[in-house]
Amino acid sequence: MSNDQWDSPLVALLCDEVVKDQPGQAAVLDRLLDLLLIAVLRAWFARPEAEVGIWFERAAPGHGPLDDSSSLIDAA
């Protein structure tokens, strides 16, 4: 994706944090990378030409492994 298709402040935050040597840096970098991955996936799948796979559709709320009738909670 090019810069005109995706705009996020997360990359700048990541660049700022990676040069710091402060307590909690690893935790902050972990969370920023998680957020960046989610932001990229959301932007990618929001494109008109994007093809959403079955794995992405199953990740939607209400379609998780404990949300269907075959869950372990219902079997008890």
C-alpha positions, 0 to 999 in steps of 0.5 A, a space after each residue: 500500500 502506498 502512502 496515499 492509501 494509508 495514513 497512520 501516526 503509528 509509524 512515527 510513534 514506533 520510530 520515536 520509541 525505537 531509539 529510546 532506552 527507557 524502562 518499559 520500552 519493550 512493552 511499548 514496542 510490543 503494543 505498537 507493533 500489535 497496533 500497527 499490524 491491526 491497522 495495516 490489516 484493517 486498511 488492507 481489507 477496507 480497500 474496494 478490491 480486497 478479497 476477504 478470506 474465510 479466516 477473516 470472516 470467521 474472526 468477526 464478532 459472533 463467529 468465534 469458537 465459543 460463539 457457535 452451538 458446538 462450544 464446550 460451554 453449551 456441551 456441559 
